Amino acid sequence: MPKRYGQACPVAKSLELVGERWTLLLVRDLLEGARRYEDLRQSLPGIAPALLSDRLKIMEEHGLVEREFYSEHPPRAQYKLTDRGRELGLVVGALAAWGSRHLERDAKVVSQDCGHEVQLRYFCPTCDTRVRGAGVTVRRRRGAAGARPQEKVAKRSR
């Protein structure tokens, strides 16, 4: 069962679902396309089979992955990300970019098309401008229960 933080904050609510160990690594691997259970187990050395099954089940229950059967006898399935799950590619990309800058400096996040390093930025499509990370907050809709006026989600961006 996912950890509960008990906070009315989109960061905390998101972490309740995707913050468990292995979940974002599963998303990372599934971003490449549909994978069979055994493929996922082999790509994640150290994950216990029961834990992998549990994570996939929770992700399926929350609409992040779909299970598709490709054989009836014996039953065999593959897993693929839903549209909702594919949106987590931005999160995985942001973690990869941060990690390549601060932890694993031999790695870079690059475009598959041109091979150049890419950068993640905040952008306001209404104003058609880039937004500094220090200028980004989470604002609750009016009338939301337990709403705080705003919460910081980023202090700065490069």
N, C-alpha and C positions, 0 to 999 in steps of 0.2 A: 504494500500500500504506500502511495507517495507520502512524503513528509508534509505535514501541515504547519505553516508558519503562523496562521491566525492573523494575518495582516491584510487590510483592504488596500493592497498596492499591486499594480500589474506586474512588477518585478517579482514579488513574493509569490503571487498566484502562478506565474509562469514557471518559477522554480519548483513549485509543488508538483508540476507535471514533468518538466524536462530536466530538473536539477539532480535527479537520482543518478547514481553511478552507472555508467555505460549508455545511458539514453541518448545523449548527443553524439556519442561515437556510433551508435546504431544509425542515427540520422545521417551522419557523415557518410557511412558506407552505403546507405540506401539512396543517397543523392546521385549515385552513379547508375542507379536503375534497380529493377527488381532483383531480389536475391533469395536463394533458398536458405532455410534454417541452417543447414550444414555449412554453407558458404559464409554465413554471418558468424557462426561459431569459430570457423577457421580464421576469419579476419580479425577476431578479437581474442587473441590468446589470453588465457587467464579467466575468462568469464565462465562461470559454472552453467551447465546446460539448463538447470532449473531456473536460474536467474535470467538467462536469455529468454526462456519461454515466458517468464513473468513479465519482463520488460515489453516484449512483443505484444502480449495480451493487454497490458495497460495502454500501450500506444494504440492498439486497435480499438479498445473501448473508448478512447478519447478522440478518435477520428484522425490520428496521425499516420497510421498505416492501414493498408488493406491486405487481407490474406486471399490469395487466389489459388485454387486447387488446379493442378495440372495433371494429376493422376488420381483416379478413383480407387484402383486396386493395385497396390496399397495406396491409401490416401497420402498424397504429397502436395505440399503447398509452397508457394513463394510469397514474399512480402514486398510491397512497394509503398512508397510514400503517397499519401493523398495530397491534394492541393494545399491543404492546411499544413501537412507535414513538410512539404517542399518549401513553404515560407520560412521554415527554420534554417534553410540554407543561408540566409542572411546572418543568423546568429552564429552558425558554425563558421561562416566566413569571417565574421568579426572576431571570434575567438582565435581563428587561425592567423589573422593579421596581427592581433595583439601578441600572440605567442611567438610569431616569427620576429617581431620587433624586440621582445623582452626575454624570451626563454630559449627559443630554438633558432638562433640567428643564422644558421646555415640554410633555413627554409624560407621561402618567399611565397606569397599568394600572387599568382600570375594569371593573366588571360590565356585561355586555351587557344584563342585565335592568333594573337600576336606575340605571346610569350613575355610581355612586359608586366612588371609589378602593378597591381591594382590597389586602389585605396577605397575605403568605405567612408562615406560622408553623410551628414544629415543634409536634406534638401527640402525646401518648401515648394511644392509644385504650384501653389496658388500665387506666390510672389515670384516664382521662377528664380530663386536665389539659394545659395548654399547657406547653411545655418551653423554657427559655431556650437560645439558641444556644450559649452558653458551657458548657451542661451536656450537649452532644451529642458523642459520640465514636463511632468505629467499633471494634467489638469482634469479634475473630475467634472463630469457633466453636472449641471445644476440639479439639485434634488436627490443626488445619490446618497444613500444611507451611509453614515459614518464618514462622509467626505471631508478630507482635509483640503485646503485651498489648492495646494500644489506640492509636488515632491520632486526633488532633483533626481535625474537619472544619469546625468553625465556632467563631469566637471570641466572637461576640455576635450578638444579634438586637435589632431595635427593639421 
